[in-house]
Amino acid sequence: MKVYMTKVFQNGGSQAVRIPAEFRFDEGAELRIYRGPNGEVCISDQKPKNRLAELAEKLISGEIKGALTDEQAQQWMEKIRADRDAFEWRDPWSEA
């Protein structure tokens, strides 16, 4: 495992860390950040969920044409929203 040294700096009222190019996230990516059991800071990407919802929105809006009818696409989007609302991510190391 390759380890990188990086710098912490202030960005407005927030603290920021420079992320090496090898670990770069997509612009606008939604990330989870939490502290692990040994004090390490863990960051992970939410890509799969976001891409599915984005695709569904594009299908419903007509931006892209799919093999679904408008009614099927609407039902599919409602299911995605319900699944997303039911999803409650928990820190696997929390004591909750």
N, CA, C and O atoms as CSV, one atom per row, in Angstrom:
chain,resi,resn,atom,element,x,y,z
A,1,MET,N,N,0.852,-1.177,0.000
A,1,MET,CA,C,0.000,0.000,0.000
A,1,MET,C,C,0.895,1.236,0.000
A,1,MET,O,O,1.761,1.392,0.861
A,2,LYS,N,N,0.674,2.107,-0.975
A,2,LYS,CA,C,1.442,3.340,-1.074
A,2,LYS,C,C,0.817,4.399,-0.167
A,2,LYS,O,O,-0.402,4.575,-0.169
A,3,VAL,N,N,1.628,5.091,0.594
A,3,VAL,CA,C,1.169,6.121,1.525
A,3,VAL,C,C,1.669,7.477,1.033
A,3,VAL,O,O,2.831,7.606,0.647
A,4,TYR,N,N,0.807,8.480,1.046
A,4,TYR,CA,C,1.153,9.821,0.599
A,4,TYR,C,C,1.163,10.781,1.776
A,4,TYR,O,O,0.402,10.610,2.729
A,5,MET,N,N,2.012,11.775,1.714
A,5,MET,CA,C,1.991,12.877,2.675
A,5,MET,C,C,1.248,14.019,1.989
A,5,MET,O,O,1.434,14.242,0.793
A,6,THR,N,N,0.416,14.741,2.722
A,6,THR,CA,C,-0.345,15.848,2.160
A,6,THR,C,C,-0.445,16.959,3.183
A,6,THR,O,O,0.058,16.818,4.298
A,7,LYS,N,N,-1.076,18.048,2.830
A,7,LYS,CA,C,-1.171,19.222,3.704
A,7,LYS,C,C,-2.618,19.515,4.064
A,7,LYS,O,O,-3.539,19.243,3.293
A,8,VAL,N,N,-2.793,20.070,5.246
A,8,VAL,CA,C,-4.093,20.551,5.703
A,8,VAL,C,C,-4.048,22.070,5.603
A,8,VAL,O,O,-3.025,22.682,5.911
A,9,PHE,N,N,-5.155,22.686,5.171
A,9,PHE,CA,C,-5.206,24.145,5.068
A,9,PHE,C,C,-6.622,24.627,5.356
A,9,PHE,O,O,-7.566,23.836,5.363
A,10,GLN,N,N,-6.763,25.920,5.592
A,10,GLN,CA,C,-8.068,26.529,5.828
A,10,GLN,C,C,-8.664,26.957,4.498
A,10,GLN,O,O,-7.968,27.511,3.647
A,11,ASN,N,N,-9.959,26.699,4.320
A,11,ASN,CA,C,-10.705,27.138,3.152
A,11,ASN,C,C,-11.970,27.787,3.683
A,11,ASN,O,O,-12.964,27.107,3.938
A,12,GLY,N,N,-11.935,29.106,3.850
A,12,GLY,CA,C,-13.049,29.795,4.500
A,12,GLY,C,C,-13.105,29.345,5.952
A,12,GLY,O,O,-12.093,29.400,6.652
A,13,GLY,N,N,-14.264,28.902,6.415
A,13,GLY,CA,C,-14.415,28.438,7.788
A,13,GLY,C,C,-14.173,26.947,7.951
A,13,GLY,O,O,-14.332,26.405,9.044
A,14,SER,N,N,-13.790,26.286,6.869
A,14,SER,CA,C,-13.601,24.840,6.924
A,14,SER,C,C,-12.129,24.471,6.818
A,14,SER,O,O,-11.316,25.225,6.283
A,15,GLN,N,N,-11.813,23.310,7.334
A,15,GLN,CA,C,-10.481,22.756,7.171
A,15,GLN,C,C,-10.515,21.856,5.940
A,15,GLN,O,O,-11.491,21.138,5.722
A,16,ALA,N,N,-9.455,21.892,5.135
A,16,ALA,CA,C,-9.417,21.111,3.902
A,16,ALA,C,C,-8.108,20.330,3.822
A,16,ALA,O,O,-7.115,20.678,4.460
A,17,VAL,N,N,-8.132,19.268,3.023
A,17,VAL,CA,C,-6.958,18.420,2.819
A,17,VAL,C,C,-6.745,18.274,1.324
A,17,VAL,O,O,-7.704,18.060,0.583
A,18,ARG,N,N,-5.528,18.382,0.877
A,18,ARG,CA,C,-5.215,18.150,-0.536
A,18,ARG,C,C,-5.236,16.640,-0.776
A,18,ARG,O,O,-4.593,15.877,-0.054
A,19,ILE,N,N,-5.978,16.223,-1.792
A,19,ILE,CA,C,-6.087,14.798,-2.115
A,19,ILE,C,C,-5.233,14.517,-3.343
A,19,ILE,O,O,-5.433,15.147,-4.381
A,20,PRO,N,N,-4.289,13.589,-3.251
A,20,PRO,CA,C,-3.452,13.259,-4.410
A,20,PRO,C,C,-4.305,12.817,-5.605
A,20,PRO,O,O,-5.386,12.256,-5.429
A,21,ALA,N,N,-3.813,13.074,-6.816
A,21,ALA,CA,C,-4.550,12.789,-8.053
A,21,ALA,C,C,-5.021,11.340,-8.121
A,21,ALA,O,O,-6.093,11.070,-8.661
A,22,GLU,N,N,-4.247,10.412,-7.587
A,22,GLU,CA,C,-4.610,8.994,-7.630
A,22,GLU,C,C,-5.932,8.713,-6.903
A,22,GLU,O,O,-6.606,7.727,-7.201
A,23,PHE,N,N,-6.303,9.580,-5.950
A,23,PHE,CA,C,-7.517,9.375,-5.149
A,23,PHE,C,C,-8.607,10.390,-5.476
A,23,PHE,O,O,-9.588,10.499,-4.740
A,24,ARG,N,N,-8.449,11.127,-6.558
A,24,ARG,CA,C,-9.366,12.203,-6.904
A,24,ARG,C,C,-10.792,11.672,-7.106
A,24,ARG,O,O,-10.993,10.582,-7.641
A,25,PHE,N,N,-11.774,12.469,-6.666
A,25,PHE,CA,C,-13.193,12.158,-6.845
A,25,PHE,C,C,-13.729,12.979,-8.014
A,25,PHE,O,O,-13.140,13.996,-8.382
A,26,ASP,N,N,-14.843,12.542,-8.596
A,26,ASP,CA,C,-15.489,13.313,-9.653
A,26,ASP,C,C,-15.980,14.640,-9.084
A,26,ASP,O,O,-16.363,14.719,-7.917
A,27,GLU,N,N,-15.966,15.670,-9.907
A,27,GLU,CA,C,-16.473,16.984,-9.505
A,27,GLU,C,C,-17.928,16.843,-9.061
A,27,GLU,O,O,-18.729,16.226,-9.764
A,28,GLY,N,N,-18.274,17.398,-7.924
A,28,GLY,CA,C,-19.640,17.341,-7.413
A,28,GLY,C,C,-20.024,16.021,-6.764
A,28,GLY,O,O,-21.187,15.832,-6.409
A,29,ALA,N,N,-19.078,15.104,-6.599
A,29,ALA,CA,C,-19.378,13.801,-5.988
A,29,ALA,C,C,-19.886,13.992,-4.558
A,29,ALA,O,O,-19.425,14.877,-3.837
A,30,GLU,N,N,-20.828,13.161,-4.167
A,30,GLU,CA,C,-21.299,13.147,-2.782
A,30,GLU,C,C,-20.464,12.128,-2.028
A,30,GLU,O,O,-20.321,10.988,-2.468
A,31,LEU,N,N,-19.918,12.534,-0.905
A,31,LEU,CA,C,-19.009,11.676,-0.154
A,31,LEU,C,C,-19.516,11.453,1.257
A,31,LEU,O,O,-20.174,12.315,1.840
A,32,ARG,N,N,-19.202,10.287,1.796
A,32,ARG,CA,C,-19.427,10.005,3.221
A,32,ARG,C,C,-18.079,10.207,3.901
A,32,ARG,O,O,-17.046,9.794,3.373
A,33,ILE,N,N,-18.086,10.830,5.051
A,33,ILE,CA,C,-16.855,10.992,5.811
A,33,ILE,C,C,-17.158,10.659,7.272
A,33,ILE,O,O,-18.147,11.128,7.834
A,34,TYR,N,N,-16.308,9.858,7.865
A,34,TYR,CA,C,-16.498,9.471,9.255
A,34,TYR,C,C,-15.156,9.104,9.863
A,34,TYR,O,O,-14.180,8.869,9.151
A,35,ARG,N,N,-15.119,9.058,11.186
A,35,ARG,CA,C,-13.902,8.685,11.885
A,35,ARG,C,C,-13.978,7.212,12.252
A,35,ARG,O,O,-14.960,6.758,12.839
A,36,GLY,N,N,-12.932,6.469,11.900
A,36,GLY,CA,C,-12.869,5.034,12.173
A,36,GLY,C,C,-12.519,4.751,13.628
A,36,GLY,O,O,-12.275,5.682,14.396
A,37,PRO,N,N,-12.493,3.486,14.014
A,37,PRO,CA,C,-12.287,3.104,15.405
A,37,PRO,C,C,-10.908,3.471,15.955
A,37,PRO,O,O,-10.743,3.606,17.168
A,38,ASN,N,N,-9.929,3.630,15.084
A,38,ASN,CA,C,-8.582,3.981,15.537
A,38,ASN,C,C,-8.272,5.453,15.329
A,38,ASN,O,O,-7.114,5.864,15.406
A,39,GLY,N,N,-9.304,6.250,15.064
A,39,GLY,CA,C,-9.120,7.680,14.872
A,39,GLY,C,C,-8.863,8.083,13.429
A,39,GLY,O,O,-8.765,9.275,13.136
A,40,GLU,N,N,-8.750,7.112,12.512
A,40,GLU,CA,C,-8.498,7.459,11.112
A,40,GLU,C,C,-9.754,8.086,10.502
A,40,GLU,O,O,-10.877,7.768,10.894
A,41,VAL,N,N,-9.544,8.973,9.547
A,41,VAL,CA,C,-10.648,9.601,8.836
A,41,VAL,C,C,-10.878,8.815,7.558
A,41,VAL,O,O,-9.945,8.607,6.783
A,42,CYS,N,N,-12.109,8.376,7.329
A,42,CYS,CA,C,-12.456,7.551,6.173
A,42,CYS,C,C,-13.396,8.345,5.262
A,42,CYS,O,O,-14.340,8.981,5.731
A,43,ILE,N,N,-13.125,8.300,3.963
A,43,ILE,CA,C,-13.948,8.993,2.969
A,43,ILE,C,C,-14.331,7.981,1.903
A,43,ILE,O,O,-13.473,7.249,1.410
A,44,SER,N,N,-15.604,7.931,1.542
A,44,SER,CA,C,-16.017,7.032,0.461
A,44,SER,C,C,-17.027,7.728,-0.439
A,44,SER,O,O,-17.754,8.622,-0.006
A,45,ASP,N,N,-17.060,7.310,-1.685
A,45,ASP,CA,C,-17.878,7.901,-2.732
A,45,ASP,C,C,-19.268,7.272,-2.742
A,45,ASP,O,O,-19.431,6.103,-2.392
A,46,GLN,N,N,-20.263,8.051,-3.142
A,46,GLN,CA,C,-21.651,7.589,-3.236
A,46,GLN,C,C,-22.068,7.346,-4.681
A,46,GLN,O,O,-23.265,7.326,-4.968
A,47,LYS,N,N,-21.134,7.161,-5.589
A,47,LYS,CA,C,-21.418,7.102,-7.026
A,47,LYS,C,C,-22.573,6.196,-7.438
A,47,LYS,O,O,-23.469,6.678,-8.130
A,48,PRO,N,N,-22.617,4.915,-7.060
A,48,PRO,CA,C,-23.654,4.043,-7.616
A,48,PRO,C,C,-25.072,4.560,-7.405
A,48,PRO,O,O,-25.868,4.563,-8.343
A,49,LYS,N,N,-25.401,4.994,-6.198
A,49,LYS,CA,C,-26.752,5.464,-5.918
A,49,LYS,C,C,-27.059,6.716,-6.742
A,49,LYS,O,O,-28.141,6.830,-7.317
A,50,ASN,N,N,-26.124,7.639,-6.801
A,50,ASN,CA,C,-26.360,8.892,-7.507
A,50,ASN,C,C,-26.531,8.675,-9.001
A,50,ASN,O,O,-27.374,9.324,-9.620
A,51,ARG,N,N,-25.768,7.797,-9.584
A,51,ARG,CA,C,-25.855,7.580,-11.020
A,51,ARG,C,C,-27.191,6.952,-11.402
A,51,ARG,O,O,-27.750,7.292,-12.444
A,52,LEU,N,N,-27.710,6.053,-10.591
A,52,LEU,CA,C,-28.991,5.431,-10.883
A,52,LEU,C,C,-30.104,6.469,-10.831
A,52,LEU,O,O,-30.956,6.507,-11.718
A,53,ALA,N,N,-30.104,7.306,-9.808
A,53,ALA,CA,C,-31.126,8.341,-9.684
A,53,ALA,C,C,-31.001,9.354,-10.827
A,53,ALA,O,O,-32.010,9.819,-11.358
A,54,GLU,N,N,-29.780,9.691,-11.201
A,54,GLU,CA,C,-29.563,10.625,-12.305
A,54,GLU,C,C,-30.106,10.048,-13.614
A,54,GLU,O,O,-30.744,10.761,-14.388
A,55,LEU,N,N,-29.858,8.774,-13.859
A,55,LEU,CA,C,-30.361,8.112,-15.060
A,55,LEU,C,C,-31.892,8.127,-15.068
A,55,LEU,O,O,-32.508,8.414,-16.094
A,56,ALA,N,N,-32.497,7.819,-13.930
A,56,ALA,CA,C,-33.958,7.804,-13.848
A,56,ALA,C,C,-34.539,9.194,-14.137
A,56,ALA,O,O,-35.539,9.313,-14.845
A,57,GLU,N,N,-33.914,10.240,-13.592
A,57,GLU,CA,C,-34.384,11.609,-13.845
A,57,GLU,C,C,-34.305,11.940,-15.333
A,57,GLU,O,O,-35.213,12.567,-15.880
A,58,LYS,N,N,-33.215,11.518,-15.993
A,58,LYS,CA,C,-33.054,11.780,-17.425
A,58,LYS,C,C,-34.091,11.020,-18.249
A,58,LYS,O,O,-34.590,11.532,-19.251
A,59,LEU,N,N,-34.413,9.803,-17.826
A,59,LEU,CA,C,-35.452,9.032,-18.527
A,59,LEU,C,C,-36.808,9.711,-18.396
A,59,LEU,O,O,-37.536,9.850,-19.379
A,60,ILE,N,N,-37.145,10.132,-17.183
A,60,ILE,CA,C,-38.447,10.753,-16.933
A,60,ILE,C,C,-38.576,12.082,-17.668
A,60,ILE,O,O,-39.630,12.387,-18.225
A,61,SER,N,N,-37.515,12.864,-17.670
A,61,SER,CA,C,-37.560,14.182,-18.314
A,61,SER,C,C,-37.575,14.086,-19.840
A,61,SER,O,O,-37.893,15.058,-20.525
A,62,GLY,N,N,-37.227,12.903,-20.374
A,62,GLY,CA,C,-37.174,12.741,-21.820
A,62,GLY,C,C,-35.826,13.105,-22.409
A,62,GLY,O,O,-35.641,13.047,-23.624
A,63,GLU,N,N,-34.880,13.482,-21.556
A,63,GLU,CA,C,-33.545,13.840,-22.034
A,63,GLU,C,C,-32.895,12.673,-22.770
A,63,GLU,O,O,-32.195,12.868,-23.764
A,64,ILE,N,N,-33.132,11.461,-22.276
A,64,ILE,CA,C,-32.704,10.270,-22.998
A,64,ILE,C,C,-33.913,9.355,-23.144
A,64,ILE,O,O,-34.790,9.322,-22.280
A,65,LYS,N,N,-33.948,8.629,-24.224
A,65,LYS,CA,C,-35.062,7.719,-24.481
A,65,LYS,C,C,-34.659,6.313,-24.073
A,65,LYS,O,O,-33.590,5.829,-24.447
A,66,GLY,N,N,-35.504,5.674,-23.318
A,66,GLY,CA,C,-35.233,4.317,-22.870
A,66,GLY,C,C,-36.273,3.358,-23.408
A,66,GLY,O,O,-37.138,3.747,-24.193
A,67,ALA,N,N,-36.193,2.129,-22.997
A,67,ALA,CA,C,-37.135,1.101,-23.429
A,67,ALA,C,C,-38.374,1.098,-22.537
A,67,ALA,O,O,-39.250,0.250,-22.706
A,68,LEU,N,N,-38.460,2.024,-21.597
A,68,LEU,CA,C,-39.592,2.087,-20.683
A,68,LEU,C,C,-40.637,3.073,-21.189
A,68,LEU,O,O,-40.314,4.049,-21.866
A,69,THR,N,N,-41.890,2.802,-20.850
A,69,THR,CA,C,-42.925,3.798,-21.116
A,69,THR,C,C,-42.788,4.886,-20.060
A,69,THR,O,O,-42.099,4.695,-19.058
A,70,ASP,N,N,-43.438,6.027,-20.277
A,70,ASP,CA,C,-43.391,7.105,-19.290
A,70,ASP,C,C,-43.923,6.628,-17.943
A,70,ASP,O,O,-43.369,6.965,-16.896
A,71,GLU,N,N,-45.005,5.839,-17.974
A,71,GLU,CA,C,-45.594,5.330,-16.732
A,71,GLU,C,C,-44.614,4.401,-16.000
A,71,GLU,O,O,-44.473,4.487,-14.780
A,72,GLN,N,N,-43.945,3.522,-16.734
A,72,GLN,CA,C,-42.961,2.614,-16.122
A,72,GLN,C,C,-41.798,3.408,-15.525
A,72,GLN,O,O,-41.333,3.105,-14.426
A,73,ALA,N,N,-41.338,4.410,-16.246
A,73,ALA,CA,C,-40.229,5.233,-15.756
A,73,ALA,C,C,-40.634,5.961,-14.477
A,73,ALA,O,O,-39.843,6.055,-13.538
A,74,GLN,N,N,-41.866,6.478,-14.439
A,74,GLN,CA,C,-42.351,7.180,-13.243
A,74,GLN,C,C,-42.418,6.224,-12.054
A,74,GLN,O,O,-42.011,6.581,-10.948
A,75,GLN,N,N,-42.928,5.011,-12.273
A,75,GLN,CA,C,-42.992,4.012,-11.196
A,75,GLN,C,C,-41.591,3.653,-10.712
A,75,GLN,O,O,-41.360,3.507,-9.511
A,76,TRP,N,N,-40.668,3.513,-11.642
A,76,TRP,CA,C,-39.289,3.176,-11.310
A,76,TRP,C,C,-38.654,4.283,-10.467
A,76,TRP,O,O,-37.960,4.004,-9.489
A,77,MET,N,N,-38.897,5.552,-10.854
A,77,MET,CA,C,-38.338,6.674,-10.106
A,77,MET,C,C,-38.936,6.746,-8.701
A,77,MET,O,O,-38.225,7.049,-7.743
A,78,GLU,N,N,-40.215,6.473,-8.573
A,78,GLU,CA,C,-40.845,6.465,-7.255
A,78,GLU,C,C,-40.226,5.385,-6.363
A,78,GLU,O,O,-40.012,5.608,-5.171
A,79,LYS,N,N,-39.942,4.220,-6.943
A,79,LYS,CA,C,-39.284,3.140,-6.191
A,79,LYS,C,C,-37.884,3.563,-5.752
A,79,LYS,O,O,-37.485,3.308,-4.616
A,80,ILE,N,N,-37.141,4.205,-6.648
A,80,ILE,CA,C,-35.792,4.675,-6.305
A,80,ILE,C,C,-35.856,5.677,-5.168
A,80,ILE,O,O,-35.058,5.610,-4.233
A,81,ARG,N,N,-36.797,6.605,-5.240
A,81,ARG,CA,C,-36.933,7.616,-4.166
A,81,ARG,C,C,-37.282,6.944,-2.839
A,81,ARG,O,O,-36.736,7.309,-1.798
A,82,ALA,N,N,-38.180,5.974,-2.868
A,82,ALA,CA,C,-38.560,5.266,-1.639
A,82,ALA,C,C,-37.366,4.509,-1.072
A,82,ALA,O,O,-37.132,4.522,0.136
A,83,ASP,N,N,-36.607,3.846,-1.955
A,83,ASP,CA,C,-35.414,3.122,-1.499
A,83,ASP,C,C,-34.394,4.084,-0.910
A,83,ASP,O,O,-33.799,3.808,0.131
A,84,ARG,N,N,-34.195,5.213,-1.578
A,84,ARG,CA,C,-33.220,6.202,-1.094
A,84,ARG,C,C,-33.646,6.749,0.261
A,84,ARG,O,O,-32.815,6.907,1.155
A,85,ASP,N,N,-34.942,7.039,0.422
A,85,ASP,CA,C,-35.432,7.557,1.700
A,85,ASP,C,C,-35.309,6.523,2.816
A,85,ASP,O,O,-35.088,6.877,3.974
A,86,ALA,N,N,-35.453,5.238,2.464
A,86,ALA,CA,C,-35.365,4.171,3.459
A,86,ALA,C,C,-33.923,3.855,3.835
A,86,ALA,O,O,-33.662,3.269,4.885
A,87,PHE,N,N,-32.980,4.249,2.965
A,87,PHE,CA,C,-31.571,3.953,3.204
A,87,PHE,C,C,-31.046,4.870,4.283
A,87,PHE,O,O,-31.094,6.092,4.144
A,88,GLU,N,N,-30.551,4.298,5.346
A,88,GLU,CA,C,-29.951,5.087,6.421
A,88,GLU,C,C,-28.584,4.502,6.684
A,88,GLU,O,O,-28.448,3.471,7.343
A,89,TRP,N,N,-27.567,5.176,6.159
A,89,TRP,CA,C,-26.212,4.683,6.346
A,89,TRP,C,C,-25.778,4.896,7.793
A,89,TRP,O,O,-26.018,5.952,8.378
A,90,ARG,N,N,-25.150,3.897,8.349
A,90,ARG,CA,C,-24.639,4.003,9.709
A,90,ARG,C,C,-23.147,3.701,9.691
A,90,ARG,O,O,-22.675,2.837,8.952
A,91,ASP,N,N,-22.427,4.428,10.513
A,91,ASP,CA,C,-20.999,4.179,10.682
A,91,ASP,C,C,-20.854,2.781,11.249
A,91,ASP,O,O,-21.375,2.508,12.330
A,92,PRO,N,N,-20.154,1.872,10.549
A,92,PRO,CA,C,-20.056,0.495,11.033
A,92,PRO,C,C,-19.329,0.360,12.363
A,92,PRO,O,O,-19.426,-0.678,13.017
A,93,TRP,N,N,-18.601,1.395,12.769
A,93,TRP,CA,C,-17.848,1.310,14.020
A,93,TRP,C,C,-18.503,2.096,15.152
A,93,TRP,O,O,-17.967,2.154,16.258
A,94,SER,N,N,-19.648,2.695,14.883
A,94,SER,CA,C,-20.275,3.478,15.949
A,94,SER,C,C,-20.878,2.542,16.974
A,94,SER,O,O,-21.122,1.366,16.704
A,95,GLU,N,N,-21.111,3.082,18.139
A,95,GLU,CA,C,-21.663,2.263,19.236
A,95,GLU,C,C,-23.166,2.351,19.295
A,95,GLU,O,O,-23.770,1.851,20.244
A,96,ALA,N,N,-23.793,2.973,18.309
A,96,ALA,CA,C,-25.251,3.203,18.338
A,96,ALA,C,C,-26.032,1.954,18.306
A,96,ALA,O,O,-27.263,1.995,18.325
